[in-house]
Amino acid sequence: MDKLKMHSPDLSQSNISKIRALFPNCVTESSDDSGNVKLAIDFDQLKQELSDSIVEGPQERYHLNWPGKREALLTANAPIAKTLRPCREESVNFDTTENLFIEGDNLEALKLLQETYLGRVKMIYIDPPYNTGNDFIYKDDFSEDKDLYLLKTKQIDLDSNKLLSNPVSNGRFHSDWLTMMYSRLKLARNLLADNGVMFISIDDNEAHNLIKVGSEVFGEENFIAQLAVQLNPRGRNLDKFVAKTHEYILIFVKDALEDSSLYGLEKEGKMVDEYNREDEFGKFRLTGLRNRNQSFNPTTRPKLYYPLYVNPKNGEVSVEKNNEHTDEVWPDAPGGIQTCWTWGKEKASNERGLLLAELSNHEWRIFRKDYLLGKNGAVATTLAKSVWIDKEINNDYGRKTIKELFGSAVMSFPKSVQLIEKLIKMGTKDGDIVLDFFAGSSTTPHAVINVNQQENTNRKFIAVQLPELCDEKSDAFKAGYKTIAELSKARISKVCNINKDSKSNHSIGFRTLAIDTSNMTDIYYQPDQVRQEDMFAQVENIKADRTDEDLLFQVLLDWGVGLTLPISKQQLSSKDVFFVNADENGEGADLIACFDKDISNELIKALAEKQPLRVVFRDDGFANDSVKINVEQIFKQISPMTDVKSI
């Protein structure tokens, strides 16, 4: 019976597997310091395969580099032996919610989410430290030896994840910040769906660098825009020379060829007023069918240059000339310059009911009807503009929201909920997952809940926040919140409580998970390094202070099973058995787990009859060696599709 690895994936080995698929002759085997065989790259052979593309040495080339970049890449790829421990008492609707709040370092969180959420997140929004010289950045523990890094991160506790002030006096002012961001962006991109989008708030201090490092991670072609967002209309009076009123939101997508990466925003205000006509299908406006761009003409777009025919009595339009449609119209600009139509002839024929002609200076102009509401009742959309000046998105509205929730300004510079709502509507649809791994006061979860209430949808959120200590002089500390994570969870709880009686309550609640050291003892990872005198003290490979539910969530992580799936617990043969995403009879589960001891053949047969996709036991949990030997055979006979493993 195979054992689960019980640590985050080794991304360097995953990358080697991808190279192996392209160049199998460039992948070989080598042994690590412990003598274990693993895949490795034969770089000499790979250079031979890419001989006309290799860039080495001091040759000039375009690239972004800084001290610490290599270490950041190694850190991003290295596995960690950490886990997520469930915190029921700090959650809302733990058993039914599909939302997650993860307390801990976001680099570790991103690593732990790699199996379960790989390619599943539709949108990421982050508001990272701006590196202004006064804020704090995460100080990561870098190591050039991946195995030593694994060993070290398995044994350290949360207190070793220190925060580091990055003042201007630090000689690596930009380097520290870029190193912190690079590893996180690399891991975040893995989680994005093929049509995923990432929004990043930033200001002038690092916007130029972030565009470069983001373009390296996502590809230059996948950098979409740099939005200018007015967050302080009055300007910052402490600025020198120029009072800044705006910040930026950078937009990167996983694949710019995916049309569903970004959606249009609903039209409002003056744009809605343009829909000043109405027929039996609703309000509409007229838009010209002729393409005004003169680079589109009979030479460049010959299929879009053809005549249309108008009925002079009522303005009806046809692609064919007949007794009623007699007046011929070509897509020519005033002065006889030839352009073309925006629709091809086939579409004009199929959609002729939307076409209408009107006289202007004794000449026919062809229009198409553009309705305000679509067939599904959705309001017409428009492309987002690159400058945002709506008053609802500035920081005053963020502070107002916090005061209404908490009674005081417990956060200094919270983003406006309406700003994040706008991004969510640009980047997601019903059922999509939104991730924010610099959650702060949890404006993003608040916005996700609001949008779900507005549109009766079921978007889900994952929020990650470090338990950073609040300043003892701050309003947050005076209000009883010791850490930013506590404040963040309190905000989501308040928003959930406000909306608990809403008809649309899909998003109500969140499941809190805390990052901690592995549930497994050292003997689980390095049994060959345990000394003889320690054997009796380490008979158990599971730490004494860990619960069965702790073990369940580490198994979910390791196996890549959804962390928000419904979980139930039943007693079978006097043993506690967990059922993940099963029906009311416990059948068809994604996972069945039993971590009790003295498991019998009878219980194993009963579980096999439930036909789960996966089942897991403690390696030392069987009544005797005979039962342990029989478990795989029993499942092969009764439920051959079940994957059986142990911890």
N, C-alpha and C positions, 0 to 999 in steps of 0.2 A: 504494500500500500504506500503510495507516494505521500510525502509530507509537503505541506504548504511552506513557501519560503519565508513568509511573515516579515517582509520588508518591502520598501518601495522598489519599483522596477529599476534595473540597471540600464539607463538610457544609452550608454556607450555601447553595450552589447546589442541593443536594439538597432543602433545606427550601423554597426558592423553587419548585422543581418541584412539590412537594406543594401549595403555595398555588395554583399555576397550574392544577392539576387541579380545585380548588374554585372559584377566581375567575380564569379566564383573562384577563379584561379588566383585572386588576390587575397583570399582569406585562408588562413592557416590555423593551427592550434599551438598554444603555448601554455605554460603553467605559471600560476601566480606564486607568491611567497609561501603559500601553504601547500603547494604541490598540486593544487586543483587545476584540471585542464579546462581551458576556456578558449573561445574564438579570439583571434587577433588578426590585424591587418599586416600583410606583407607590403610595406610601403615602397620598397624598391620595385616590386612587380606592378603596384598601382601607378607609380610614376611612369613606368614603361607604357602602360595602357593609355595614360594621359600625356604622353611625351610632348605633344604639340600645345599643351595647355598649362603645364606646370610653371608656376612663378616662384622663384626662390631667391634668396640672398638679397642684396641691396638694390635690386632692380626697382625702377620707379613704377608705382601702380597706385590706383585709386582705392583707398580703404581707410576705415576708421580704426585707430589703435590707441591704447592707453595702458598705463601700468596696472596690471590686475586683470586684464581681459582674459588671458588664458586660464587663470585660476577660476574666474567666474564661469567659464565654459565647463571646466572640470567639475566644479561644484554643482552645476545644473544637471550634469549627467550621473553623478555619483548617487548610489542608493543610500537610504537611511533606514535604520531599524527603529522606527517610531510607529505610533499607532494613534487612532482616534478613540477616545473613551467617551461613552455616552453620559450626558448630564441631564437626567430627567427633570430634576428639580429646577433647572435653569432654562427649561424649554416651555413652549406653549403647544398643547395638542401633540405631544411627542409621538404618539402611535399612529396618527392619521396625517400629519403634515407632510408636504413634499418639499419643504424649504429647509435649508441648512444654515446654521451659524457655527463657524469653526473658530475656537479660541486658541491662538498660538501664532508662531512665526509663519508668515505667508509663504516663504520659500519652502519650508517643510510641508505646509498644507498643499502647495502646488504639486510637490512630489507625491504625496499620499493620494492625490486625486487622479494621478495619471492612468491608473488601470480602469477605474470606474467611469470617469468622465472623458476619456480620450475621444476627441472628435464629436462631443455631444453638446458643447456649450455654444449657444447662438450669439450671445453678446457678452463682452467684458467691458466694464467701466471701472477705471481706477482714478483716484485723486492722490497720487503719491506725494511724498515730501518734495518741495520745490527747490531744495538746496539753496536757501537764501542766506545761509550763514548763521541763522538763529534756530532753525528747526533741527529735527533729529533724523538720522537715517539708520537703517538696519546695518549692524556690523556682523557680517557672516564669517564663519570659521572656515577658512580656505585650507586645502591640503593638496599637495601635488600627487601624493600617493593615495589612490582611491580606496584601497583596502584599509589603510590607516584611518582615512576619513570615516569609513563605515564603522570601524571599531570605536572610534572616538565619539561619533554622534549617537551610537547605541548606548553609551554609558553616561553621557552628560544629562543634566536636568535642565528645566526651563530657565533657571537662573543664569545659565551660561550664554543665553542669547541676549547679549547686552546691546544697549543702544549707544550710539557714538555721536557726539556733537561734531558737526563738520564746519568749523569756523573758517573764515577766509585765511587765517594764519596757517591752516593745514596746507602743506605743500601739494597734497593730492586732492585739491578742492573739487575738481571735476571728476577725477579718476575714481574716487571712492563712490561717488553717486552713480556713475556709469556702471561700475562693477556691480553695485546693488541692483540696478535696473535690468542689466543685460541677462543675468541668470533667470530672473523672474519672467521676463518677456519670452525667453526661449521656451520655458515650461508652459507659459500661458498659451502660446500659439498652438502647442500640441492639443490643448483641450478644445480649441475652437472647431466648430463644424466646418464643412467645406464652404458653406455660405456664411461663415461667422464674421463678426465685426468687432473691433476693439476701439473704444473711445478712451483717450487719456487727457486729463486736465493738466495743464502746465502753464508756467509764465515765462517771461523773457530770459530768466537765468539759465534754463536748460532746454528751451524749446528747440533751438538749432541742433543741439547734440542729440536730443531725443528723436528728432526726425531722422537723423543719420543712423542711429543705432536701431530704431524701429524699421527703417528701410532695409537694413542688413538682415534683421530677423525675419521680416515678412516678405521682403523683395520690394525693390523700388516701385515696381508697377502696381503694388498693392497699397501704396500710400495714396489715400484718396483726397484728403483736404486738411487744411489748418483753419479751423473755425475761430473767428474773433468773437468773444462773448463778453458783453459789457456787464460786469458784475458790480461795479462801483461807479455809478454815473457822476458822482461828485468828485471822483479822483482821490488818490491817496495823498494827503497833505504833507506826508513825511518824505515823499519822493524828491529827488534832486533834479532840477531842470524841467522835467516833464511829469505832470501828475497822471499816473496811469489809471485808466478806467476799465481796462479789459484784461482778460487772460485768454488762453487758447484751449481748444479741444482738438487734439490730433486724431485723425481717423485712419485706421489701417484695417484692411480686410484680409481674410485668408486667401481668397482668390477673386481678383477683380473681374474675371469672366463670369462669375456667378451673379446673375441679375437680382437675385433675392438677398444679396448681402445687405443692401440698404433699401428701405422703403420710403416713399414720399410722405410728406406731412399733410394732414388734413387742411384744406383751405379754410381761412377764417377772415373776418373783418372785411376790408375793401375788396379782397379777392372774391368773396362770396357775393358782394354787391354787383359784381360784373355779370352774374347770372340773372339778367333782367328780362328774360323772355320765358314763356311757359306754354306748354302744350299738354296733351293728355298723358304724357310720360313724365311731366314735372318741369322744374326750372332748368333753363339751359342758356348758354351764351353761344355766339357765333364766332368761330375762329377761321381765318382764311385757309383755304386748301392749298394755295400756291406757296411754294417754298421761296422765301425772300432771299435766301443765301444764293448769290449769283454763281458760286462755285459749283452748285448743283444745276446742271443744264443738260440739254440733249446729248452733249458729248460725254459727260461724266455719268449721267443717269438716263440712258436712252429709253428704258422701260417706264420711266416716270414722265415722259413727254408724249402726250397724246391729247386729242380733242375731247371735250365734253359737250353735251347738247342740252339746251335749256328750252323748256316750254314757256314761251313769252307770256302766256295767260296767267300762270300761277307760280312760276319760278322753279318748277320741278326740274331735276337734273337726271340725265341718262348718259350711259356710255355709248349708246347707239342712236343714230339719227333716224327719225321716223316722222310721220305726219304731225305729231304733237310736239316733239322735241326737235325744233328746226334751227335754233340759233347756235352756231358753233362757237366754242370758247377754247382758246389755247392758254397755257400757263405762261403768258408773256407779260413782263413788267411794262409799265408806262415807258414810252420811247422805243418800244419794239425789242427790248432786250429779252432774249429767250431764257426762261428758267424752267421749272418743272413742278409737278404736283407732289404733295407729301404722301399720297396714296398711289399704289399701283392700280392698273386698270381692273384687275380682278377684285381687289378690295373695294374699289369704287362701285363696281357692279353689285357686289354682295351687300354693301352698306349704303346703297343709294338713298334709303329712307332718311339717312342722317344728312344728306346733301341738300343745299338750298342755294338759289341764285338770287341776287338783288342787283338792281341797276345803280351805277354810280357814274355820274358824268356821261350818261348815255351808253355806258359799257357794262356788260355783265361781269359781276364778281362772284366767284364760287366760294361758298362757306360750308363748314360742317358743324353740326350741332354737338356741343359739348355739355352733357348734363351734369348737374351738381351732385345728384345721387346716382350711384350705380344700380344695377339690377338687384344686388343684395342689400341695398339701402345704405351702403358705405358712402361717405362724403368724398368728393373728388380730392385728389392729392396733388401736391406740387413738390418739386425738388427743394430740399433744404437750401437756404442761402448761406453764404460764407461769413456773413456778419449778422450777429444776433443782438438785438437791442431791446427785446421785449422787457417791460418793467418787472414782470413776474419772475424772471430768471435771475435777478440780481441778489446779492447777499442779504439785503434787507429782508427779503421774503424768507430766506433761510433762517435768519435769526428770529423772525416773527413766528415761524412754525415751531421752533424749539421752545420759545417762551410759552406758546399756547399749550404745548405738551407737558412741560416741566414746571411752568410757573416762573422760570428765570432763565437767563441766557447761560446755560451750563456748557455750551460750546461756543468758541470764539468766532470761527469763520465757517459755519456750516453752509454747504451748497444748498441752493434752492431746490425743493422737491420738484417744482414745476420744470426746472432745467433738466433733471434726470428723467422725468416723465417724458419729456420731448425726445430725449435720446432713445429711451426704451421703445417709443412708438416708431422711431426711425429704424431701429435695429431688430425688432422682434415681432412675432405674431403669437397667437394663442398656443400654449403648450411649450413655448421655448424656455430655455434656461438662461438666466442672467447671473454672471459672476462678478463680484467686487472683492478683490483681495487686499485692498486698503480701505476697509469699510468705515473707519472713523466712527462717526455717530450714527452710521447706518441710514444715510439718506437714500441709498440705492434700494435696500429692502422696503423702506417706506414708499418709495416711488413705485416699485413693482406692485405692492398691495393696492395703491391708489389706482393704477392703470387697470388692474384686474377688476376693481369695483366699477370703474367708469365703463369698461367695455365687456364686462361679464366674461372674462377670459381666465385662463389658468396658467399664466406664466409663473415660473418658479425662480427662486433666488438662492445663491450660495454666497454668504458673506464671511470674510476672514478678517479677524482683528487681533492684533497682539495685545496682551494684557498690560499695556503700558501704564505706568503709575500716573495718576492725575496730580498736578501741582497742588500742594496743600493749601495754597492761597486761592485756588480757583473756585468758581461757583460750583463746579461739578463735585469737587471734594467736599465742600461745605454742605452740599445736598446729599452726601452720603455715598458717593460713588468713588471707590478707591482706584479703579482702573478705567481706561477708555472702553475696554470690552464690556465692563459692567454697565456703563452708560449706554453703550450700543444695544445691548440686549434689552435694557429697560425701555428704550425708545420703541423697538419693534413690538414689545409686549403691550405698550400703551396703544400703538396703532392697531394691533390685533384686537384689543379690547374695544376700541372705538367702533370697529367694523364687525364685531362678533355677531350682531343680529342682522347683518346685511343679507339680502337674498343671494348675492354673489360672494360666497365665502370660501372659494377654492383655495385662496392663498393664506387663509388665516392660520397662523401658527408657525413654529420653527423648531427644528430638532437641533439642540446644542451638542456639539462634540468638541472635546478638548484634546489638543495634541499632547502626548506624553511619551515616555520611553516605552519600548516594546513590552508586551505582556510576558514575553519569553525571557528566561534567564540566559546567562552566557553559554551554558552547556548546550542550549538548543542550536546556537550559531557556530560554536567552536568546541565540539565535544572532545576533539583531540588535544585541546589545550588545558583540559581540566586535570589538576594534579590528583594523585591517588588519595592524599589526605583530605581532599575536598569532595570526594565522591559521595560520601554519606550525607554531607551537608547539601548536596545538589542533586538528590535523587529526582526531585520534581523539576521539570523544565518550564513550569509556569510560575510566575511570581505569586507569593502567598496573598498579596493584598488585592488581587484582580478577581473580578466577578465573572460569572458565565457570560453576562451581557458584554463585558469588556472584550472577552475572547471572541464573541460573535461578531463584533464590529471590526476587529482586526482580520477575521476570516473574510468578511464582506469586502474589505479593502484589498486583501491579497488576491481574492478570486475575481475582483472587478464586478461584484454584484451591487446593485443600486443601494445607496446609503439611506434613501428615503422610502424604500419599499415597506409596506405594512408588515409588522412583525407580531406574531402571537406565540404564546407559550402554553403547552399542554403537558399533562402528566400521563405518561405511558409506561406501564410496568414499573410504576413508582419512581420514574426518572423524569427530570425536567427536559423537555424537548422544545426547541425553537423552530418555528415554521416561518419562512420568509416568503411573502407573496404567494400564499397558498389559499385554496378555497376553504369554506367553513369546515370541511371534513379533513383538512390538512393535506389534500391531494394536489398534485401538479405544482408543488412548491419550486421556486427558484433555488432554494437551499433549505435543507433540514440539518440542524446541528444539535448534538447531545454531548455535553462536556462532563456528565456524571461518570462515576466509576462503576465497576461491576456490571457492565453492559452484557446482556445475555443474547443467545441466538434468537430467542423469541422476540426480543425488542428489535433486533436487526431485521428479522423477517417482517415485522409489523411496519417498520419504516420503509422497507423495500416495496411493500404493497402500496405505499402512497405514491410511488412513481415520481420521485423528485428529480430535478435536473442535477443536483449536487447534494452530497451528504458528507458531513465531517464529524469525526470523533477525536477524543484525546488519544494519543498514542498509547498511554498507559491506562486507558479507561475500560479495557475489556476484562471480563471476569477471569479469563485464563488465556493461555497461548492458543488453545484450540479455537476459541471464539475469534481471536484476532486473525488467525489463519483463514477461517471460514468466511469472514465478512465479505471479501471480494467475490467469492464463489456464490454466496447467497444472492448478492445483487446481480451478478451475471445471469443467474437463473430466473429471478423474478423481475428485475428492472435493469436490463443490460445497458440502457442508455444513460444510467446514472453514473456520474463521476464521483468516485469515493476517495477521500483523502483524510489525513490525520494531522494533528498538531502535537 
